[in-house]
Amino acid sequence: MKIDLVKEHKDYYRAALSPELTQFDGAKYVSIEGKGEPGGKEFTEKVEALYPVAYGIKKLCKEEQCDFAVPKLEGFWWVEGKRDARSTSRKEWSWKLLIRLPDFVTNDMHAKAVAEVVKRKKLNIAFETALVETPRKKCVQALHVGPYSEEPGTIDRLLSFVNEKGYKIDGLHHEIYLSDPRKTKAEELKTIIRYSIA
């Protein structure tokens, strides 16, 4: 039996077009950090290292009869000095890319998967991946439909909603990529934009 994290955590992988408040339990991920424009050299290299590690962990789990489907790519985005990313060069954007994993994945599984990726694919950058956990948090979110370049409009609606409700942003800009940009028209891309709040 294969675990489908997207089906098990349906609320985590869906959002309305209008801003809404929600809450999520903590979760476990394999992640990698970097800096620079999305789609740039460093970004591409690290995505190409992150997925093999995730699939390596999946392989180890399958061998232990606890297989799972690798879910959607996610990303946390920020700019040093708390500057607004919308008015900052994309070359200065920092990011942490993540892929969610089942809670039973261990540090030992991650280490073994990394070693295998480095051995077989010669991707030493895999050593930069880490197993991380996020805490339970209250969030505001909305579904953005369209090109990534048009996200500022959705972000503005989210920030206005947060202010109206008397909350404040208490975390990084978080995106979940429901669509594959290699297979989906820009105007049809679906991205959840989410912020933890206090």
KAKA-V518298 format. One record per backbone hydrogen bond with DSSP energy under -1.0 kcal/mol. CO is the residue of the C=O (numbers start at 1). NH is the residue of the N-H. If there is no record, write none. Layout:
CO;NH / CO;NH
This chain:
3;69 / 4;8 / 5;9 / 9;13 / 11;14 / 16;143 / 20;141 / 22;139 / 24;137 / 27;134 / 28;101 / 29;132 / 30;99 / 31;130 / 32;97 / 34;95 / 37;40 / 40;44 / 41;45 / 42;46 / 43;47 / 44;48 / 46;50 / 47;51 / 49;53 / 50;54 / 51;55 / 52;56 / 53;57 / 54;58 / 55;59 / 56;60 / 57;61 / 58;62 / 59;63 / 61;66 / 62;65 / 67;3 / 73;177 / 74;98 / 75;175 / 76;96 / 77;173 / 78;94 / 79;82 / 84;87 / 85;88 / 89;92 / 90;93 / 93;36 / 94;78 / 95;34 / 96;76 / 97;32 / 98;74 / 99;30 / 102;105 / 106;110 / 107;111 / 108;112 / 109;113 / 110;114 / 111;115 / 112;116 / 113;117 / 114;118 / 115;119 / 116;120 / 117;121 / 122;124 / 123;126 / 124;127 / 125;128 / 126;129 / 130;31 / 132;29 / 137;24 / 138;197 / 139;22 / 140;195 / 141;20 / 142;193 / 144;191 / 147;150 / 148;151 / 151;155 / 152;156 / 153;157 / 154;158 / 155;159 / 156;160 / 157;161 / 158;162 / 159;163 / 160;164 / 161;165 / 162;167 / 163;166 / 168;198 / 173;77 / 174;194 / 175;75 / 176;178 / 176;192 / 180;183 / 180;184 / 185;188 / 186;189 / 189;146 / 190;178 / 191;144 / 192;176 / 193;142 / 194;174 / 195;140 / 196;170
